[in-house]
Amino acid sequence: MADEKPEQQNGNGGKQPEAPEQKARRRFIIVGVVLILLVGGLLFWWHSTYYEDTDDAQVNGHLIQISSRIAGNVVKVNVDENQFVEKGTVLVELDPKDFETAVQQDEANLQSAEAAFEAAKVNVPVINVNAGTNLRTAGVDVSTAGAQVAQAEKQLEASQAAVLQAEANNTKAQLDLQRYTPLVEKDVISKQQFDAAVAAANGDKAALAQAQAQVLASQDAVRVAKDRVQQSQSALQYAKTAPQQVAIQKAKADQAAAQVEQARAELAQAQLNLGYTKIVAPEAGIITRKSVEVGQNVSVGQNMATLVSLDDIWITANFKETQLENMRAGQKVEISVDAYGGRKYDGKVTQIGGATGSVLSLFPPENATGNYVKVVQRVPVRIDLTDMKEDSDHLLRPGLSVEPKVRVKD
């Protein structure tokens, strides 16, 4: 057509040169991409230099096994599965009748032991006084018995002298009687004189018998006095054991005191056992794995439920061994929780594990088989929340996945 103008061609193959606006746009895009790559590289370098993170981390907590400390019959269960309980809440109740009886019996045993101790304690000064008195009395009795022996021996000597005198008088009287007998027959002496001689002879004979009997009595008195001396000496020897008697009574009092303490300890144990009939929650948390029912007989240590404590929560993060070069306890951590849309918590590194996870596993790897392949190991790191008020709503539960980011450089 006549009004159409032919295309202008240049010397470069006939293409029209690029407009200045297009060149500027292209340079802007290139510069933008370069800046983005540069900023991204800087951010990556900054993050990899100052932070270490991992997605191999989870929330950990205490799983407390609720068990009975005594054997008994379950009469009441106060909780259900997945129920939240406060610390001190009575979870399970056992039949207390047997344990109440045991407490009453031990109370009676304690009263009996205390009474026995009081009696033994009172006897200590009594025996002390009596022993001292007996010792003094025994000493006096020994002296008195010795004097009585001396007196009896003197009396025996006097009786023996009296016997000698009576024997002499009797001999003379008998001789006189023998001389007077023929004389009276011949009427040389009177009948009266002869009768007097007969009477004197009979009297002296009787006196001799009496003196001899007195000697026997005196001998018996001496023997009795010596026996009394032996008895007094034996009593004195026994009285000299007064310190030992007092010590024995003190030992009995000490034994009675020990029996009181034993009875008191048995009563305390019985009271503890009675208290154990009510099984309470040691911490606040959620009841899981409940396996106890009313009427069930439980034994000591039998597991009845699991209490998941929500007051003491921490993070266990398994970092690669290559990430631990600059990691230290006390470093700040930002924790992101997957379950709540990446909700953030503040924490700090508390402990770095003493061994890798593979070494702590049930079947540690054996690298001496000749089939060794180097694998980057992971080390468990404990992270605690710096402010537990951030979890006042107890949203963190053991087992939840989290992503901690540790600032390893300032």
C-alpha positions as CSV (number, residue, x, y, z in Angstrom):
1,M,0.0,0.0,0.0
2,A,1.1,3.5,-0.7
3,D,0.8,4.8,2.9
4,E,2.9,2.0,4.4
5,K,6.5,2.8,5.2
6,P,9.2,0.3,4.8
7,E,11.0,-0.9,8.0
8,Q,14.2,0.7,8.8
9,Q,17.1,-1.7,8.9
10,N,20.5,-1.2,10.4
11,G,23.7,-2.7,9.5
12,N,23.3,-5.6,12.1
13,G,21.0,-7.9,10.2
14,G,18.2,-5.5,9.8
15,K,16.9,-5.6,13.5
16,Q,15.7,-2.5,15.1
17,P,17.9,-1.3,18.0
18,E,16.6,-1.8,21.6
19,A,14.8,1.1,23.3
20,P,16.5,2.8,26.2
21,E,13.6,2.0,28.5
22,Q,14.1,-1.8,27.9
23,K,17.8,-1.5,28.6
24,A,17.2,0.2,31.9
25,R,14.6,-2.3,32.9
26,R,17.0,-5.2,32.1
27,R,19.8,-3.6,34.1
28,F,17.4,-3.1,37.0
29,I,16.3,-6.7,37.0
30,I,19.9,-7.9,36.8
31,V,21.0,-5.6,39.6
32,G,18.0,-6.7,41.7
33,V,18.7,-10.4,41.2
34,V,22.4,-9.8,42.1
35,L,21.3,-7.8,45.2
36,I,18.9,-10.5,46.2
37,L,21.5,-13.2,45.8
38,L,24.0,-11.1,47.7
39,V,21.6,-10.4,50.6
40,G,20.5,-14.1,50.6
41,G,24.2,-15.1,50.7
42,L,24.9,-12.7,53.5
43,L,21.8,-13.9,55.5
44,F,22.8,-17.5,55.0
45,W,26.4,-16.7,56.1
46,W,25.2,-14.7,59.1
47,H,22.7,-17.4,60.1
48,S,25.1,-20.3,59.7
49,T,27.8,-18.4,61.5
50,Y,25.7,-17.1,64.5
51,Y,23.0,-19.7,64.8
52,E,22.7,-23.5,64.9
53,D,19.3,-25.1,64.5
54,T,17.8,-28.5,64.0
55,D,14.4,-30.1,63.4
56,D,15.3,-33.2,65.3
57,A,14.0,-32.0,68.7
58,Q,11.1,-32.7,70.9
59,V,9.5,-31.7,74.2
60,N,10.5,-33.9,77.2
61,G,9.0,-34.2,80.7
62,H,8.7,-36.4,83.7
63,L,6.5,-39.5,83.4
64,I,5.8,-40.5,87.0
65,Q,4.7,-44.0,87.6
66,I,2.0,-44.0,90.3
67,S,2.2,-47.1,92.5
68,S,1.3,-48.3,95.9
69,R,3.7,-48.4,98.8
70,I,1.6,-51.0,100.6
71,A,-0.5,-54.0,99.7
72,G,-4.3,-53.5,100.0
73,N,-7.7,-53.5,98.4
74,V,-8.8,-50.6,96.3
75,V,-12.0,-49.0,97.6
76,K,-12.1,-45.8,95.6
77,V,-10.6,-44.4,92.4
78,N,-11.0,-40.6,92.1
79,V,-9.5,-39.9,88.6
80,D,-10.2,-40.8,85.0
81,E,-7.9,-41.2,82.0
82,N,-6.4,-37.9,80.7
83,Q,-7.7,-36.0,83.6
84,F,-5.6,-33.0,84.9
85,V,-4.9,-33.2,88.6
86,E,-3.2,-30.8,91.0
87,K,-0.4,-31.7,93.3
88,G,-1.7,-33.5,96.4
89,T,-4.9,-34.7,94.8
90,V,-6.1,-38.1,96.2
91,L,-6.0,-40.5,93.2
92,V,-6.7,-43.9,94.7
93,E,-7.9,-45.0,98.2
94,L,-7.1,-48.4,99.8
95,D,-9.1,-50.1,102.6
96,P,-7.7,-48.5,105.8
97,K,-9.3,-50.9,108.4
98,D,-6.3,-53.2,108.9
99,F,-3.9,-50.3,109.1
100,E,-6.1,-48.5,111.7
101,T,-6.1,-51.6,113.8
102,A,-2.3,-51.8,113.5
103,V,-2.1,-48.1,114.7
104,Q,-4.3,-48.8,117.7
105,Q,-2.2,-51.9,118.7
106,D,1.1,-50.0,118.3
107,E,-0.3,-47.1,120.4
108,A,-1.1,-49.6,123.2
109,N,2.4,-51.2,122.9
110,L,3.9,-47.7,123.2
111,Q,1.9,-47.0,126.4
112,S,3.0,-50.3,127.9
113,A,6.6,-49.6,127.0
114,E,6.5,-46.1,128.5
115,A,5.0,-47.5,131.8
116,A,7.7,-50.1,132.0
117,F,10.3,-47.5,131.4
118,E,8.9,-45.2,134.2
119,A,9.0,-48.2,136.6
120,A,12.5,-49.1,135.7
121,K,13.6,-45.4,136.0
122,V,12.1,-45.0,139.4
123,N,13.8,-48.2,140.7
124,V,17.3,-46.8,139.9
125,P,17.5,-44.4,142.9
126,V,15.6,-46.8,145.1
127,I,18.1,-49.6,144.5
128,N,20.9,-47.1,144.9
129,V,19.7,-46.1,148.4
130,N,18.9,-49.7,149.4
131,A,22.2,-51.0,148.2
132,G,24.1,-48.3,150.2
133,T,22.0,-49.0,153.3
134,N,22.6,-52.8,153.0
135,L,26.3,-52.3,152.6
136,R,26.5,-50.3,155.9
137,T,24.2,-52.7,157.7
138,A,26.2,-55.7,156.5
139,G,29.4,-54.1,157.8
140,V,27.8,-53.5,161.3
141,D,26.5,-57.1,161.3
142,V,29.9,-58.5,160.6
143,S,31.4,-56.6,163.5
144,T,28.5,-57.6,165.8
145,A,28.8,-61.2,164.8
146,G,32.6,-61.2,165.5
147,A,31.9,-59.7,169.0
148,Q,29.3,-62.4,169.6
149,V,31.8,-65.1,168.7
150,A,34.4,-63.7,171.1
151,Q,31.7,-63.4,173.8
152,A,30.6,-67.0,173.2
153,E,34.2,-68.3,173.3
154,K,34.8,-66.5,176.7
155,Q,31.6,-68.0,178.0
156,L,32.8,-71.4,176.8
157,E,36.1,-70.9,178.6
158,A,34.2,-70.0,181.8
159,S,32.0,-73.1,181.4
160,Q,35.0,-75.3,180.9
161,A,36.6,-73.8,184.1
162,A,33.3,-74.4,186.0
163,V,33.4,-78.1,184.8
164,L,36.9,-78.5,186.2
165,Q,35.9,-77.0,189.5
166,A,32.7,-79.2,189.6
167,E,34.8,-82.2,188.8
168,A,37.2,-81.4,191.7
169,N,34.3,-80.9,194.1
170,N,32.6,-84.1,193.0
171,T,35.8,-86.1,193.3
172,K,36.3,-84.8,196.9
173,A,32.7,-85.4,197.8
174,Q,32.8,-89.0,196.5
175,L,36.0,-89.7,198.3
176,D,34.5,-88.3,201.5
177,L,31.4,-90.5,201.0
178,Q,33.6,-93.6,200.6
179,R,35.5,-92.7,203.8
180,Y,32.3,-92.0,205.8
181,T,30.5,-95.2,204.8
182,P,32.6,-97.7,207.0
183,L,32.7,-95.1,209.8
184,V,29.0,-94.8,209.9
185,E,28.7,-98.5,210.0
186,K,30.9,-98.6,213.0
187,D,29.1,-95.7,214.6
188,V,32.3,-93.7,214.6
189,I,30.4,-90.8,213.0
190,S,26.8,-89.9,213.4
191,K,24.1,-90.7,210.9
192,Q,23.6,-87.0,210.4
193,Q,27.2,-86.4,209.3
194,F,26.9,-89.3,206.9
195,D,23.7,-88.0,205.4
196,A,25.4,-84.6,205.0
197,A,28.3,-86.2,203.1
198,V,25.8,-88.1,200.9
199,A,24.0,-85.0,200.1
200,A,27.2,-83.1,199.4
201,A,28.3,-85.8,197.0
202,N,25.0,-85.9,195.2
203,G,25.0,-82.0,194.9
204,D,28.6,-81.9,193.6
205,K,27.7,-84.7,191.1
206,A,24.7,-82.7,189.9
207,A,26.8,-79.5,189.8
208,L,29.3,-81.4,187.6
209,A,26.5,-82.5,185.2
210,Q,25.2,-78.9,185.1
211,A,28.7,-77.5,184.3
212,Q,29.2,-80.1,181.6
213,A,25.8,-79.2,180.1
214,Q,26.8,-75.5,180.2
215,V,30.0,-76.4,178.3
216,L,27.9,-78.0,175.6
217,A,25.6,-75.0,175.4
218,S,28.6,-72.7,175.2
219,Q,30.0,-74.8,172.4
220,D,26.7,-74.5,170.5
221,A,26.7,-70.8,171.1
222,V,30.2,-70.5,169.7
223,R,29.2,-72.5,166.6
224,V,26.0,-70.4,166.1
225,A,28.0,-67.2,166.5
226,K,30.6,-68.4,163.9
227,D,27.7,-69.3,161.5
228,R,26.3,-65.8,162.0
229,V,29.7,-64.4,161.2
230,Q,29.8,-66.3,157.9
231,Q,26.3,-65.2,157.1
232,S,27.2,-61.6,157.9
233,Q,30.3,-61.8,155.7
234,S,28.3,-63.3,152.8
235,A,25.8,-60.4,153.2
236,L,28.6,-58.0,153.2
237,Q,30.1,-59.4,150.0
238,Y,26.7,-59.2,148.4
239,A,26.2,-55.6,149.7
240,K,29.6,-54.7,148.1
241,T,28.0,-55.4,144.7
242,A,25.9,-52.3,145.2
243,P,27.5,-50.4,142.2
244,Q,26.9,-53.5,140.0
245,Q,23.3,-53.7,141.2
246,V,22.7,-50.0,140.4
247,A,24.4,-50.4,137.0
248,I,22.1,-53.4,136.2
249,Q,19.1,-51.4,137.1
250,K,20.3,-48.5,135.0
251,A,20.8,-51.0,132.1
252,K,17.3,-52.2,132.6
253,A,16.1,-48.6,132.5
254,D,18.1,-48.0,129.3
255,Q,16.6,-51.1,127.8
256,A,13.1,-50.0,128.7
257,A,13.9,-46.6,127.1
258,A,15.1,-48.4,123.9
259,Q,11.9,-50.4,123.9
260,V,9.9,-47.1,124.1
261,E,11.8,-45.8,121.1
262,Q,11.2,-49.0,119.2
263,A,7.5,-48.9,120.1
264,R,7.4,-45.3,119.0
265,A,9.1,-46.1,115.7
266,E,6.6,-49.0,115.1
267,L,3.7,-46.6,115.8
268,A,5.2,-44.1,113.4
269,Q,5.5,-46.8,110.7
270,A,2.0,-47.9,111.3
271,Q,0.8,-44.3,110.9
272,L,2.7,-43.9,107.7
273,N,1.2,-47.1,106.4
274,L,-2.3,-45.7,107.3
275,G,-1.4,-42.6,105.4
276,Y,-0.3,-44.6,102.4
277,T,-3.8,-45.9,102.0
278,K,-4.5,-42.6,100.2
279,I,-2.3,-42.4,97.1
280,V,-1.8,-38.7,96.1
281,A,-0.4,-37.0,93.0
282,P,3.2,-36.0,93.7
283,E,3.1,-33.3,91.1
284,A,0.5,-31.5,89.0
285,G,-0.1,-33.2,85.6
286,I,-2.3,-35.4,83.5
287,I,-3.2,-39.0,84.3
288,T,-2.5,-41.5,81.6
289,R,-2.4,-45.3,81.3
290,K,-4.8,-45.8,84.3
291,S,-5.0,-49.5,85.1
292,V,-6.6,-49.6,88.6
293,E,-10.2,-50.3,89.4
294,V,-12.3,-50.5,92.5
295,G,-12.1,-53.9,94.2
296,Q,-8.7,-54.7,92.8
297,N,-6.0,-56.0,95.2
298,V,-2.7,-54.2,94.6
299,S,0.7,-55.2,95.8
300,V,3.7,-53.0,96.8
301,G,5.2,-51.2,93.8
302,Q,2.4,-52.2,91.4
303,N,1.9,-49.6,88.7
304,M,-1.6,-48.1,88.7
305,A,-1.3,-45.1,86.4
306,T,1.2,-42.7,84.8
307,L,1.3,-39.0,85.7
308,V,2.6,-36.7,83.0
309,S,4.1,-33.7,84.8
310,L,3.6,-30.4,83.0
311,D,5.4,-28.2,85.5
312,D,8.9,-29.4,84.6
313,I,9.2,-29.3,80.8
314,W,12.4,-29.2,78.8
315,I,13.6,-29.7,75.2
316,T,15.9,-32.4,74.0
317,A,17.5,-31.4,70.7
318,N,19.7,-33.8,68.8
319,F,22.3,-31.6,67.1
320,K,24.9,-32.9,64.6
321,E,28.4,-33.3,66.0
322,T,29.5,-30.7,63.5
323,Q,27.2,-28.1,65.1
324,L,28.6,-28.3,68.6
325,E,31.9,-26.5,68.0
326,N,30.7,-23.2,69.4
327,M,27.7,-24.4,71.5
328,R,28.0,-23.9,75.2
329,A,25.7,-24.1,78.2
330,G,23.9,-20.8,78.9
331,Q,23.4,-19.8,75.3
332,K,20.0,-18.3,74.3
333,V,17.6,-20.4,72.3
334,E,14.5,-19.5,70.3
335,I,12.1,-22.5,70.2
336,S,9.4,-22.9,67.6
337,V,6.6,-25.4,68.3
338,D,5.1,-27.2,65.3
339,A,1.8,-28.0,66.9
340,Y,0.8,-24.4,67.5
341,G,1.7,-22.8,64.2
342,G,5.3,-22.0,65.1
343,R,4.6,-20.4,68.5
344,K,7.8,-19.1,69.9
345,Y,9.3,-19.8,73.3
346,D,12.6,-18.5,74.9
347,G,15.1,-20.9,76.3
348,K,18.7,-21.6,77.1
349,V,21.1,-24.4,76.6
350,T,21.4,-26.3,80.0
351,Q,23.4,-29.4,79.2
352,I,25.3,-31.0,76.3
353,G,25.0,-34.8,76.3
354,G,27.9,-37.0,77.5
355,A,27.6,-39.3,74.5
356,T,26.0,-39.6,71.1
357,G,22.6,-41.1,70.6
358,S,24.0,-44.2,68.8
359,V,26.2,-45.0,71.8
360,L,23.2,-44.6,74.2
361,S,20.9,-46.8,72.1
362,L,19.9,-50.3,73.1
363,F,22.2,-51.9,70.5
364,P,25.2,-49.6,70.0
365,P,26.9,-50.0,66.5
366,E,29.9,-52.2,66.3
367,N,32.5,-50.4,64.0
368,A,35.1,-53.2,64.3
369,T,33.4,-55.4,61.7
370,G,35.2,-54.0,58.7
371,N,32.0,-52.5,57.2
372,Y,32.5,-49.1,58.7
373,V,30.8,-46.2,57.0
374,K,31.3,-42.7,58.6
375,V,28.0,-41.2,59.6
376,V,27.5,-37.8,61.2
377,Q,26.5,-38.5,64.8
378,R,24.0,-36.6,66.8
379,V,24.4,-35.5,70.4
380,P,21.4,-34.8,72.7
381,V,21.4,-31.2,74.1
382,R,19.0,-30.2,76.9
383,I,17.3,-26.8,76.5
384,D,15.2,-25.3,79.4
385,L,12.6,-22.6,79.1
386,T,14.0,-19.3,80.6
387,D,10.5,-18.3,81.7
388,M,8.0,-21.0,82.6
389,K,5.2,-18.4,82.6
390,E,5.4,-18.7,78.8
391,D,3.9,-22.1,79.3
392,S,1.4,-21.2,82.0
393,D,-1.4,-22.6,79.8
394,H,0.5,-26.0,79.7
395,L,0.4,-26.3,76.0
396,L,3.8,-28.0,75.8
397,R,3.4,-31.7,76.1
398,P,6.1,-34.4,76.2
399,G,6.7,-35.7,72.7
400,L,5.8,-32.6,70.7
401,S,8.1,-31.7,67.8
402,V,10.0,-28.4,68.1
403,E,12.7,-26.5,66.2
404,P,15.2,-24.8,68.4
405,K,17.6,-22.2,67.1
406,V,20.7,-21.6,69.3
407,R,22.7,-18.4,69.1
408,V,26.2,-19.7,69.3
409,K,27.9,-16.3,68.7
410,D,27.1,-12.8,69.9
